Amino acid sequence: MAQPGQPDPAAAIEMAKQEMDYRVNLFNAMVSSCYEKCIDKRYKDGELSVGENSCIDRCSSKYWQVTGIVGQMLGAQGGMQ
Amino acid sequence: MDPNLAAMQNLPQAQQQQLMQAIEQMQVRDSLRMYNSLVERCFRDCVSEFRSKDLNAGEEKCVQSCATKFMKHSARVGIRFGELSSEAESQMQAMMQQQQGGK
């Protein structure tokens, strides 16, 4: 039972799960998007080129920034439902 | 330390175990999902003719390269994701400390 002023453990677990779900989904979306944008699909071999590596780094950084901007805008509109 | 881990250790023992199990289940589910999506991706990118019921040498090599490349790509994004994540977390903590210091 939740005590007044004490965090409800059931709610804490639920929030932790949701936070994790969010992070996993974010990671998977980042992997998928940057793969589409950076990787040469001719598959001449199994190695990532220098160009591809740089692209991946920059793509991850930009994707993260987009996440931040969208988060701010959604927050400004009165919180996520 | 990963802030999520730190928060987790504040929960009572029973809840910690529950959370660990939930994490494990999520990892298993995520591995299976990744496996399927990788198969689909490499099939889509490498296989486009059906004159035979067996993969030819080119297709086989393509699939191997595709899978290897994707795993390496995923690992690299994982590293960057971790870095961006910690950086964001420490920026937030710095901001919070500033706000508290200003009172």
N, CA and C atoms of all chains as a GROMACS GRO file, in nm:
protein
  552
    1MET      N    1   0.087  -0.120   0.000
    1MET     CA    2   0.000   0.000   0.000
    1MET      C    3   0.089   0.124   0.000
    2ALA      N    4   0.053   0.223  -0.073
    2ALA     CA    5   0.135   0.343  -0.082
    2ALA      C    6   0.114   0.429   0.042
    3GLN      N    7   0.223   0.468   0.105
    3GLN     CA    8   0.214   0.559   0.218
    3GLN      C    9   0.217   0.701   0.165
    4PRO      N   10   0.148   0.793   0.230
    4PRO     CA   11   0.156   0.932   0.184
    4PRO      C   12   0.301   0.982   0.193
    5GLY      N   13   0.349   1.039   0.084
    5GLY     CA   14   0.486   1.091   0.085
    5GLY      C   15   0.588   0.986   0.044
    6GLN      N   16   0.551   0.856   0.048
    6GLN     CA   17   0.642   0.750   0.006
    6GLN      C   18   0.612   0.714  -0.139
    7PRO      N   19   0.718   0.684  -0.216
    7PRO     CA   20   0.691   0.642  -0.354
    7PRO      C   21   0.624   0.505  -0.357
    8ASP      N   22   0.520   0.490  -0.437
    8ASP     CA   23   0.450   0.364  -0.453
    8ASP      C   24   0.536   0.268  -0.533
    9PRO      N   25   0.578   0.153  -0.473
    9PRO     CA   26   0.671   0.064  -0.543
    9PRO      C   27   0.614   0.008  -0.673
   10ALA      N   28   0.484  -0.020  -0.675
   10ALA     CA   29   0.426  -0.074  -0.798
   10ALA      C   30   0.434   0.028  -0.910
   11ALA      N   31   0.405   0.154  -0.876
   11ALA     CA   32   0.413   0.260  -0.977
   11ALA      C   33   0.558   0.280  -1.021
   12ALA      N   34   0.652   0.266  -0.927
   12ALA     CA   35   0.793   0.284  -0.960
   12ALA      C   36   0.838   0.179  -1.061
   13ILE      N   37   0.796   0.054  -1.037
   13ILE     CA   38   0.830  -0.054  -1.130
   13ILE      C   39   0.774  -0.025  -1.268
   14GLU      N   40   0.648   0.017  -1.269
   14GLU     CA   41   0.581   0.042  -1.396
   14GLU      C   42   0.653   0.153  -1.472
   15MET      N   43   0.690   0.258  -1.399
   15MET     CA   44   0.761   0.369  -1.463
   15MET      C   45   0.896   0.324  -1.516
   16ALA      N   46   0.965   0.241  -1.436
   16ALA     CA   47   1.096   0.191  -1.480
   16ALA      C   48   1.083   0.109  -1.608
   17LYS      N   49   0.978   0.025  -1.612
   17LYS     CA   50   0.957  -0.056  -1.732
   17LYS      C   51   0.930   0.032  -1.853
   18GLN      N   52   0.846   0.133  -1.833
   18GLN     CA   53   0.812   0.221  -1.945
   18GLN      C   54   0.934   0.297  -1.993
   19GLU      N   55   1.016   0.341  -1.898
   19GLU     CA   56   1.138   0.413  -1.933
   19GLU      C   57   1.229   0.323  -2.016
   20MET      N   58   1.238   0.198  -1.976
   20MET     CA   59   1.323   0.103  -2.046
   20MET      C   60   1.269   0.075  -2.186
   21ASP      N   61   1.138   0.055  -2.193
   21ASP     CA   62   1.073   0.033  -2.321
   21ASP      C   63   1.105   0.147  -2.416
   22TYR      N   64   1.092   0.269  -2.364
   22TYR     CA   65   1.118   0.387  -2.443
   22TYR      C   66   1.262   0.387  -2.494
   23ARG      N   67   1.356   0.356  -2.406
   23ARG     CA   68   1.496   0.359  -2.447
   23ARG      C   69   1.526   0.251  -2.551
   24VAL      N   70   1.471   0.132  -2.532
   24VAL     CA   71   1.493   0.024  -2.628
   24VAL      C   72   1.437   0.062  -2.765
   25ASN      N   73   1.315   0.117  -2.765
   25ASN     CA   74   1.254   0.158  -2.892
   25ASN      C   75   1.335   0.267  -2.959
   26LEU      N   76   1.381   0.362  -2.879
   26LEU     CA   77   1.463   0.471  -2.932
   26LEU      C   78   1.589   0.415  -2.996
   27PHE      N   79   1.656   0.324  -2.926
   27PHE     CA   80   1.778   0.264  -2.978
   27PHE      C   81   1.751   0.191  -3.109
   28ASN      N   82   1.647   0.109  -3.111
   28ASN     CA   83   1.617   0.032  -3.232
   28ASN      C   84   1.585   0.123  -3.350
   29ALA      N   85   1.512   0.230  -3.323
   29ALA     CA   86   1.478   0.324  -3.430
   29ALA      C   87   1.604   0.393  -3.482
   30MET      N   88   1.695   0.425  -3.390
   30MET     CA   89   1.821   0.489  -3.428
   30MET      C   90   1.902   0.395  -3.516
   31VAL      N   91   1.913   0.269  -3.475
   31VAL     CA   92   1.986   0.170  -3.554
   31VAL      C   93   1.927   0.160  -3.693
   32SER      N   94   1.796   0.147  -3.699
   32SER     CA   95   1.729   0.127  -3.826
   32SER      C   96   1.744   0.248  -3.918
   33SER      N   97   1.717   0.367  -3.866
   33SER     CA   98   1.724   0.487  -3.949
   33SER      C   99   1.866   0.511  -4.000
   34CYS      N  100   1.965   0.499  -3.911
   34CYS     CA  101   2.102   0.527  -3.952
   34CYS      C  102   2.152   0.419  -4.048
   35TYR      N  103   2.100   0.298  -4.035
   35TYR     CA  104   2.138   0.194  -4.131
   35TYR      C  105   2.091   0.233  -4.270
   36GLU      N  106   1.965   0.276  -4.279
   36GLU     CA  107   1.911   0.315  -4.409
   36GLU      C  108   1.990   0.430  -4.470
   37LYS      N  109   2.033   0.523  -4.385
   37LYS     CA  110   2.095   0.644  -4.438
   37LYS      C  111   2.245   0.630  -4.463
   38CYS      N  112   2.309   0.536  -4.396
   38CYS     CA  113   2.456   0.535  -4.401
   38CYS      C  114   2.519   0.415  -4.470
   39ILE      N  115   2.449   0.304  -4.473
   39ILE     CA  116   2.516   0.181  -4.513
   39ILE      C  117   2.496   0.151  -4.660
   40ASP      N  118   2.607   0.121  -4.728
   40ASP     CA  119   2.606   0.081  -4.868
   40ASP      C  120   2.551  -0.060  -4.878
   41LYS      N  121   2.440  -0.073  -4.953
   41LYS     CA  122   2.371  -0.202  -4.956
   41LYS      C  123   2.428  -0.301  -5.056
   42ARG      N  124   2.542  -0.265  -5.119
   42ARG     CA  125   2.596  -0.360  -5.216
   42ARG      C  126   2.666  -0.477  -5.148
   43TYR      N  127   2.701  -0.458  -5.019
   43TYR     CA  128   2.756  -0.567  -4.939
   43TYR      C  129   2.874  -0.636  -5.006
   44LYS      N  130   2.972  -0.554  -5.044
   44LYS     CA  131   3.089  -0.617  -5.107
   44LYS      C  132   3.166  -0.701  -5.007
   45ASP      N  133   3.167  -0.657  -4.882
   45ASP     CA  134   3.224  -0.741  -4.776
   45ASP      C  135   3.154  -0.708  -4.645
   46GLY      N  136   3.200  -0.770  -4.537
   46GLY     CA  137   3.132  -0.751  -4.408
   46GLY      C  138   3.189  -0.639  -4.325
   47GLU      N  139   3.271  -0.552  -4.382
   47GLU     CA  140   3.335  -0.448  -4.304
   47GLU      C  141   3.267  -0.313  -4.326
   48LEU      N  142   3.270  -0.231  -4.221
   48LEU     CA  143   3.221  -0.094  -4.234
   48LEU      C  144   3.337  -0.006  -4.281
   49SER      N  145   3.310   0.076  -4.385
   49SER     CA  146   3.416   0.164  -4.433
   49SER      C  147   3.433   0.282  -4.337
   50VAL      N  148   3.542   0.359  -4.359
   50VAL     CA  149   3.567   0.478  -4.277
   50VAL      C  150   3.451   0.576  -4.292
   51GLY      N  151   3.406   0.593  -4.415
   51GLY     CA  152   3.294   0.683  -4.442
   51GLY      C  153   3.168   0.640  -4.370
   52GLU      N  154   3.141   0.509  -4.374
   52GLU     CA  155   3.022   0.458  -4.306
   52GLU      C  156   3.032   0.480  -4.156
   53ASN      N  157   3.150   0.457  -4.099
   53ASN     CA  158   3.168   0.478  -3.956
   53ASN      C  159   3.142   0.622  -3.917
   54SER      N  160   3.198   0.716  -3.994
   54SER     CA  161   3.174   0.858  -3.965
   54SER      C  162   3.027   0.890  -3.975
   55CYS      N  163   2.965   0.838  -4.080
   55CYS     CA  164   2.823   0.863  -4.102
   55CYS      C  165   2.742   0.813  -3.983
   56ILE      N  166   2.776   0.694  -3.935
   56ILE     CA  167   2.702   0.637  -3.821
   56ILE      C  168   2.714   0.728  -3.699
   57ASP      N  169   2.837   0.776  -3.672
   57ASP     CA  170   2.857   0.863  -3.556
   57ASP      C  171   2.774   0.989  -3.567
   58ARG      N  172   2.780   1.051  -3.685
   58ARG     CA  173   2.708   1.177  -3.702
   58ARG      C  174   2.558   1.156  -3.702
   59CYS      N  175   2.516   1.047  -3.764
   59CYS     CA  176   2.373   1.015  -3.769
   59CYS      C  177   2.318   0.994  -3.629
   60SER      N  178   2.391   0.920  -3.544
   60SER     CA  179   2.346   0.897  -3.407
   60SER      C  180   2.332   1.028  -3.333
   61SER      N  181   2.432   1.115  -3.350
   61SER     CA  182   2.428   1.244  -3.282
   61SER      C  183   2.308   1.326  -3.327
   62LYS      N  184   2.286   1.333  -3.457
   62LYS     CA  185   2.173   1.411  -3.509
   62LYS      C  186   2.040   1.351  -3.466
   63TYR      N  187   2.032   1.220  -3.469
   63TYR     CA  188   1.907   1.155  -3.429
   63TYR      C  189   1.874   1.191  -3.285
   64TRP      N  190   1.976   1.191  -3.202
   64TRP     CA  191   1.957   1.226  -3.061
   64TRP      C  192   1.906   1.369  -3.048
   65GLN      N  193   1.963   1.459  -3.126
   65GLN     CA  194   1.920   1.599  -3.121
   65GLN      C  195   1.775   1.614  -3.166
   66VAL      N  196   1.736   1.543  -3.269
   66VAL     CA  197   1.598   1.545  -3.315
   66VAL      C  198   1.506   1.497  -3.203
   67THR      N  199   1.548   1.392  -3.135
   67THR     CA  200   1.469   1.342  -3.022
   67THR      C  201   1.449   1.452  -2.918
   68GLY      N  202   1.556   1.528  -2.890
   68GLY     CA  203   1.547   1.636  -2.792
   68GLY      C  204   1.450   1.744  -2.834
   69ILE      N  205   1.461   1.786  -2.960
   69ILE     CA  206   1.374   1.894  -3.010
   69ILE      C  207   1.228   1.852  -3.005
   70VAL      N  208   1.200   1.734  -3.058
   70VAL     CA  209   1.062   1.686  -3.058
   70VAL      C  210   1.011   1.674  -2.916
   71GLY      N  211   1.096   1.625  -2.825
   71GLY     CA  212   1.056   1.612  -2.686
   71GLY      C  213   1.018   1.746  -2.625
   72GLN      N  214   1.099   1.847  -2.654
   72GLN     CA  215   1.071   1.981  -2.603
   72GLN      C  216   0.939   2.033  -2.657
   73MET      N  217   0.916   2.012  -2.786
   73MET     CA  218   0.793   2.064  -2.846
   73MET      C  219   0.671   1.994  -2.790
   74LEU      N  220   0.680   1.862  -2.772
   74LEU     CA  221   0.567   1.789  -2.715
   74LEU      C  222   0.544   1.833  -2.571
   75GLY      N  223   0.654   1.857  -2.499
   75GLY     CA  224   0.643   1.903  -2.361
   75GLY      C  225   0.576   2.038  -2.353
   76ALA      N  226   0.614   2.128  -2.446
   76ALA     CA  227   0.557   2.263  -2.447
   76ALA      C  228   0.408   2.260  -2.473
   77GLN      N  229   0.360   2.155  -2.540
   77GLN     CA  230   0.217   2.149  -2.570
   77GLN      C  231   0.137   2.092  -2.456
   78GLY      N  232   0.200   2.076  -2.340
   78GLY     CA  233   0.122   2.035  -2.224
   78GLY      C  234   0.140   1.890  -2.186
   79GLY      N  235   0.258   1.834  -2.215
   79GLY     CA  236   0.288   1.701  -2.166
   79GLY      C  237   0.235   1.591  -2.254
   80MET      N  238   0.301   1.474  -2.245
   80MET     CA  239   0.261   1.362  -2.327
   80MET      C  240   0.147   1.289  -2.257
   81GLN      N  241   0.044   1.252  -2.332
   81GLN     CA  242  -0.072   1.183  -2.273
   81GLN      C  243  -0.043   1.035  -2.262
   82MET      N  244   2.784   0.564  -1.316
   82MET     CA  245   2.693   0.448  -1.312
   82MET      C  246   2.566   0.484  -1.389
   83ASP      N  247   2.514   0.390  -1.461
   83ASP     CA  248   2.389   0.412  -1.533
   83ASP      C  249   2.282   0.458  -1.434
   84PRO      N  250   2.223   0.578  -1.458
   84PRO     CA  251   2.125   0.631  -1.362
   84PRO      C  252   2.007   0.538  -1.339
   85ASN      N  253   1.972   0.459  -1.441
   85ASN     CA  254   1.861   0.365  -1.422
   85ASN      C  255   1.900   0.257  -1.321
   86LEU      N  256   2.025   0.212  -1.328
   86LEU     CA  257   2.070   0.111  -1.233
   86LEU      C  258   2.068   0.167  -1.091
   87ALA      N  259   2.114   0.292  -1.080
   87ALA     CA  260   2.119   0.354  -0.947
   87ALA      C  261   1.979   0.362  -0.888
   88ALA      N  262   1.883   0.408  -0.972
   88ALA     CA  263   1.745   0.419  -0.924
   88ALA      C  264   1.691   0.282  -0.885
   89MET      N  265   1.729   0.180  -0.962
   89MET     CA  266   1.678   0.045  -0.938
   89MET      C  267   1.719  -0.004  -0.801
   90GLN      N  268   1.841   0.032  -0.758
   90GLN     CA  269   1.889  -0.023  -0.631
   90GLN      C  270   1.821   0.041  -0.511
   91ASN      N  271   1.739   0.144  -0.537
   91ASN     CA  272   1.663   0.202  -0.426
   91ASN      C  273   1.536   0.125  -0.399
   92LEU      N  274   1.498   0.035  -0.489
   92LEU     CA  275   1.376  -0.041  -0.469
   92LEU      C  276   1.402  -0.158  -0.375
   93PRO      N  277   1.296  -0.201  -0.305
   93PRO     CA  278   1.312  -0.320  -0.219
   93PRO      C  279   1.346  -0.445  -0.300
   94GLN      N  280   1.398  -0.546  -0.231
   94GLN     CA  281   1.455  -0.665  -0.295
   94GLN      C  282   1.358  -0.732  -0.391
   95ALA      N  283   1.233  -0.753  -0.344
   95ALA     CA  284   1.134  -0.823  -0.426
   95ALA      C  285   1.111  -0.750  -0.559
   96GLN      N  286   1.102  -0.616  -0.549
   96GLN     CA  287   1.080  -0.538  -0.670
   96GLN      C  288   1.201  -0.542  -0.761
   97GLN      N  289   1.321  -0.545  -0.702
   97GLN     CA  290   1.442  -0.552  -0.784
   97GLN      C  291   1.440  -0.679  -0.868
   98GLN      N  292   1.403  -0.789  -0.804
   98GLN     CA  293   1.399  -0.916  -0.876
   98GLN      C  294   1.297  -0.911  -0.989
   99GLN      N  295   1.181  -0.855  -0.956
   99GLN     CA  296   1.077  -0.839  -1.058
   99GLN      C  297   1.130  -0.763  -1.178
  100LEU      N  298   1.200  -0.655  -1.148
  100LEU     CA  299   1.252  -0.570  -1.254
  100LEU      C  300   1.357  -0.644  -1.335
  101MET      N  301   1.444  -0.718  -1.267
  101MET     CA  302   1.547  -0.796  -1.337
  101MET      C  303   1.482  -0.897  -1.432
  102GLN      N  304   1.376  -0.962  -1.384
  102GLN     CA  305   1.307  -1.057  -1.471
  102GLN      C  306   1.246  -0.988  -1.591
  103ALA      N  307   1.185  -0.872  -1.566
  103ALA     CA  308   1.124  -0.797  -1.675
  103ALA      C  309   1.230  -0.758  -1.778
  104ILE      N  310   1.348  -0.716  -1.728
  104ILE     CA  311   1.456  -0.678  -1.819
  104ILE      C  312   1.498  -0.798  -1.903
  105GLU      N  313   1.513  -0.914  -1.836
  105GLU     CA  314   1.553  -1.035  -1.908
  105GLU      C  315   1.454  -1.070  -2.017
  106GLN      N  316   1.326  -1.065  -1.982
  106GLN     CA  317   1.223  -1.097  -2.082
  106GLN      C  318   1.231  -1.002  -2.200
  107MET      N  319   1.251  -0.875  -2.169
  107MET     CA  320   1.260  -0.776  -2.276
  107MET      C  321   1.379  -0.804  -2.366
  108GLN      N  322   1.491  -0.848  -2.305
  108GLN     CA  323   1.610  -0.876  -2.384
  108GLN      C  324   1.587  -0.994  -2.478
  109VAL      N  325   1.523  -1.099  -2.426
  109VAL     CA  326   1.494  -1.216  -2.509
  109VAL      C  327   1.404  -1.175  -2.625
  110ARG      N  328   1.298  -1.101  -2.590
  110ARG     CA  329   1.203  -1.059  -2.693
  110ARG      C  330   1.273  -0.972  -2.796
  111ASP      N  331   1.360  -0.885  -2.750
  111ASP     CA  332   1.430  -0.796  -2.840
  111ASP      C  333   1.527  -0.871  -2.930
  112SER      N  334   1.596  -0.973  -2.878
  112SER     CA  335   1.687  -1.054  -2.961
  112SER      C  336   1.610  -1.125  -3.071
  113LEU      N  337   1.498  -1.182  -3.036
  113LEU     CA  338   1.417  -1.252  -3.136
  113LEU      C  339   1.368  -1.156  -3.243
  114ARG      N  340   1.324  -1.037  -3.196
  114ARG     CA  341   1.274  -0.938  -3.291
  114ARG      C  342   1.386  -0.896  -3.385
  115MET      N  343   1.507  -0.876  -3.330
  115MET     CA  344   1.620  -0.834  -3.412
  115MET      C  345   1.655  -0.943  -3.512
  116TYR      N  346   1.654  -1.067  -3.470
  116TYR     CA  347   1.685  -1.180  -3.556
  116TYR      C  348   1.592  -1.180  -3.677
  117ASN      N  349   1.463  -1.170  -3.650
  117ASN     CA  350   1.366  -1.170  -3.760
  117ASN      C  351   1.382  -1.052  -3.853
  118SER      N  352   1.406  -0.936  -3.796
  118SER     CA  353   1.415  -0.817  -3.881
  118SER      C  354   1.542  -0.820  -3.963
  119LEU      N  355   1.649  -0.881  -3.908
  119LEU     CA  356   1.774  -0.893  -3.982
  119LEU      C  357   1.757  -0.989  -4.100
  120VAL      N  358   1.691  -1.101  -4.074
  120VAL     CA  359   1.664  -1.196  -4.183
  120VAL      C  360   1.588  -1.126  -4.295
  121GLU      N  361   1.484  -1.053  -4.256
  121GLU     CA  362   1.401  -0.986  -4.356
  121GLU      C  363   1.481  -0.884  -4.435
  122ARG      N  364   1.565  -0.808  -4.363
  122ARG     CA  365   1.645  -0.705  -4.427
  122ARG      C  366   1.742  -0.765  -4.528
  123CYS      N  367   1.815  -0.871  -4.486
  123CYS     CA  368   1.915  -0.929  -4.575
  123CYS      C  369   1.850  -1.002  -4.693
  124PHE      N  370   1.736  -1.063  -4.667
  124PHE     CA  371   1.664  -1.127  -4.778
  124PHE      C  372   1.624  -1.021  -4.879
  125ARG      N  373   1.568  -0.912  -4.830
  125ARG     CA  374   1.520  -0.806  -4.918
  125ARG      C  375   1.633  -0.745  -4.998
  126ASP      N  376   1.750  -0.726  -4.933
  126ASP     CA  377   1.861  -0.660  -5.001
  126ASP      C  378   1.941  -0.753  -5.091
  127CYS      N  379   1.939  -0.882  -5.065
  127CYS     CA  380   2.030  -0.973  -5.136
  127CYS      C  381   1.964  -1.069  -5.235
  128VAL      N  382   1.839  -1.100  -5.213
  128VAL     CA  383   1.776  -1.205  -5.295
  128VAL      C  384   1.669  -1.143  -5.382
  129SER      N  385   1.687  -1.156  -5.514
  129SER     CA  386   1.583  -1.098  -5.600
  129SER      C  387   1.552  -1.181  -5.723
  130GLU      N  388   1.619  -1.295  -5.741
  130GLU     CA  389   1.581  -1.380  -5.853
  130GLU      C  390   1.550  -1.519  -5.804
  131PHE      N  391   1.462  -1.585  -5.873
  131PHE     CA  392   1.412  -1.715  -5.827
  131PHE      C  393   1.417  -1.820  -5.935
  132ARG      N  394   1.530  -1.823  -6.008
  132ARG     CA  395   1.546  -1.926  -6.111
  132ARG      C  396   1.578  -2.062  -6.048
  133SER      N  397   1.621  -2.058  -5.922
  133SER     CA  398   1.655  -2.183  -5.854
  133SER      C  399   1.600  -2.178  -5.713
  134LYS      N  400   1.589  -2.298  -5.652
  134LYS     CA  401   1.539  -2.297  -5.515
  134LYS      C  402   1.651  -2.284  -5.414
  135ASP      N  403   1.776  -2.283  -5.460
  135ASP     CA  404   1.888  -2.265  -5.367
  135ASP      C  405   1.955  -2.131  -5.389
  136LEU      N  406   2.010  -2.074  -5.282
  136LEU     CA  407   2.085  -1.951  -5.295
  136LEU      C  408   2.210  -1.977  -5.378
  137ASN      N  409   2.242  -1.885  -5.468
  137ASN     CA  410   2.368  -1.901  -5.539
  137ASN      C  411   2.481  -1.842  -5.455
  138ALA      N  412   2.606  -1.861  -5.502
  138ALA     CA  413   2.723  -1.820  -5.423
  138ALA      C  414   2.719  -1.671  -5.391
  139GLY      N  415   2.681  -1.590  -5.490
  139GLY     CA  416   2.674  -1.445  -5.471
  139GLY      C  417   2.575  -1.405  -5.364
  140GLU      N  418   2.458  -1.468  -5.369
  140GLU     CA  419   2.355  -1.437  -5.271
  140GLU      C  420   2.400  -1.476  -5.131
  141GLU      N  421   2.467  -1.592  -5.122
  141GLU     CA  422   2.512  -1.639  -4.992
  141GLU      C  423   2.613  -1.544  -4.931
  142LYS      N  424   2.708  -1.503  -5.014
  142LYS     CA  425   2.811  -1.410  -4.967
  142LYS      C  426   2.746  -1.278  -4.928
  143CYS      N  427   2.647  -1.235  -5.006
  143CYS     CA  428   2.577  -1.110  -4.978
  143CYS      C  429   2.508  -1.117  -4.842
  144VAL      N  430   2.440  -1.227  -4.816
  144VAL     CA  431   2.370  -1.241  -4.688
  144VAL      C  432   2.468  -1.239  -4.571
  145GLN      N  433   2.581  -1.310  -4.589
  145GLN     CA  434   2.682  -1.310  -4.482
  145GLN      C  435   2.735  -1.170  -4.456
  146SER      N  436   2.767  -1.098  -4.563
  146SER     CA  437   2.816  -0.962  -4.548
  146SER      C  438   2.711  -0.874  -4.484
  147CYS      N  439   2.588  -0.889  -4.530
  147CYS     CA  440   2.477  -0.808  -4.478
  147CYS      C  441   2.464  -0.826  -4.328
  148ALA      N  442   2.460  -0.952  -4.284
  148ALA     CA  443   2.443  -0.979  -4.141
  148ALA      C  444   2.560  -0.925  -4.060
  149THR      N  445   2.682  -0.949  -4.108
  149THR     CA  446   2.801  -0.900  -4.039
  149THR      C  447   2.800  -0.749  -4.028
  150LYS      N  448   2.770  -0.685  -4.140
  150LYS     CA  449   2.768  -0.538  -4.142
  150LYS      C  450   2.665  -0.484  -4.045
  151PHE      N  451   2.547  -0.544  -4.045
  151PHE     CA  452   2.443  -0.494  -3.957
  151PHE      C  453   2.481  -0.507  -3.811
  152MET      N  454   2.541  -0.620  -3.775
  152MET     CA  455   2.582  -0.639  -3.636
  152MET      C  456   2.686  -0.535  -3.595
  153LYS      N  457   2.782  -0.509  -3.684
  153LYS     CA  458   2.885  -0.410  -3.653
  153LYS      C  459   2.823  -0.271  -3.642
  154HIS      N  460   2.733  -0.242  -3.733
  154HIS     CA  461   2.663  -0.114  -3.731
  154HIS      C  462   2.587  -0.097  -3.599
  155SER      N  463   2.513  -0.200  -3.563
  155SER     CA  464   2.434  -0.196  -3.441
  155SER      C  465   2.523  -0.176  -3.318
  156ALA      N  466   2.638  -0.241  -3.317
  156ALA     CA  467   2.731  -0.226  -3.205
  156ALA      C  468   2.782  -0.083  -3.196
  157ARG      N  469   2.816  -0.025  -3.310
  157ARG     CA  470   2.868   0.111  -3.309
  157ARG      C  471   2.762   0.211  -3.263
  158VAL      N  472   2.641   0.195  -3.314
  158VAL     CA  473   2.532   0.282  -3.269
  158VAL      C  474   2.512   0.265  -3.118
  159GLY      N  475   2.527   0.143  -3.070
  159GLY     CA  476   2.513   0.117  -2.928
  159GLY      C  477   2.612   0.198  -2.846
  160ILE      N  478   2.736   0.202  -2.892
  160ILE     CA  479   2.839   0.280  -2.823
  160ILE      C  480   2.802   0.428  -2.823
  161ARG      N  481   2.766   0.483  -2.937
  161ARG     CA  482   2.730   0.624  -2.947
  161ARG      C  483   2.608   0.654  -2.862
  162PHE      N  484   2.510   0.565  -2.866
  162PHE     CA  485   2.389   0.582  -2.787
  162PHE      C  486   2.423   0.594  -2.639
  163GLY      N  487   2.513   0.506  -2.592
  163GLY     CA  488   2.555   0.512  -2.452
  163GLY      C  489   2.622   0.645  -2.420
  164GLU      N  490   2.710   0.690  -2.509
  164GLU     CA  491   2.780   0.817  -2.486
  164GLU      C  492   2.682   0.934  -2.482
  165LEU      N  493   2.593   0.940  -2.580
  165LEU     CA  494   2.495   1.049  -2.588
  165LEU      C  495   2.405   1.047  -2.466
  166SER      N  496   2.370   0.927  -2.424
  166SER     CA  497   2.284   0.909  -2.310
  166SER      C  498   2.348   0.961  -2.182
  167SER      N  499   2.475   0.922  -2.155
  167SER     CA  500   2.543   0.969  -2.033
  167SER      C  501   2.564   1.118  -2.037
  168GLU      N  502   2.598   1.169  -2.158
  168GLU     CA  503   2.622   1.312  -2.171
  168GLU      C  504   2.495   1.389  -2.136
  169ALA      N  505   2.381   1.344  -2.187
  169ALA     CA  506   2.254   1.410  -2.160
  169ALA      C  507   2.223   1.405  -2.012
  170GLU      N  508   2.251   1.289  -1.950
  170GLU     CA  509   2.223   1.272  -1.809
  170GLU      C  510   2.307   1.368  -1.725
  171SER      N  511   2.437   1.380  -1.757
  171SER     CA  512   2.521   1.469  -1.675
  171SER      C  513   2.487   1.614  -1.700
  172GLN      N  514   2.442   1.647  -1.821
  172GLN     CA  515   2.398   1.785  -1.847
  172GLN      C  516   2.278   1.820  -1.761
  173MET      N  517   2.185   1.723  -1.752
  173MET     CA  518   2.065   1.744  -1.673
  173MET      C  519   2.100   1.762  -1.525
  174GLN      N  520   2.194   1.678  -1.477
  174GLN     CA  521   2.233   1.688  -1.336
  174GLN      C  522   2.299   1.822  -1.308
  175ALA      N  523   2.382   1.867  -1.402
  175ALA     CA  524   2.449   1.997  -1.385
  175ALA      C  525   2.346   2.109  -1.378
  176MET      N  526   2.245   2.099  -1.466
  176MET     CA  527   2.139   2.200  -1.469
  176MET      C  528   2.063   2.201  -1.337
  177MET      N  529   2.030   2.082  -1.288
  177MET     CA  530   1.955   2.071  -1.163
  177MET      C  531   2.034   2.129  -1.048
  178GLN      N  532   2.165   2.101  -1.046
  178GLN     CA  533   2.250   2.154  -0.939
  178GLN      C  534   2.254   2.305  -0.944
  179GLN      N  535   2.262   2.358  -1.066
  179GLN     CA  536   2.263   2.505  -1.082
  179GLN      C  537   2.136   2.565  -1.026
  180GLN      N  538   2.022   2.502  -1.059
  180GLN     CA  539   1.893   2.554  -1.012
  180GLN      C  540   1.886   2.551  -0.861
  181GLN      N  541   1.938   2.442  -0.801
  181GLN     CA  542   1.933   2.433  -0.656
  181GLN      C  543   2.028   2.532  -0.592
  182GLY      N  544   2.142   2.556  -0.656
  182GLY     CA  545   2.241   2.650  -0.602
  182GLY      C  546   2.190   2.793  -0.604
  183GLY      N  547   2.098   2.823  -0.699
  183GLY     CA  548   2.051   2.959  -0.715
  183GLY      C  549   1.948   3.000  -0.612
  184LYS      N  550   1.898   2.902  -0.530
  184LYS     CA  551   1.790   2.935  -0.434
  184LYS      C  552   1.844   3.009  -0.313
   0.00000   0.00000   0.00000
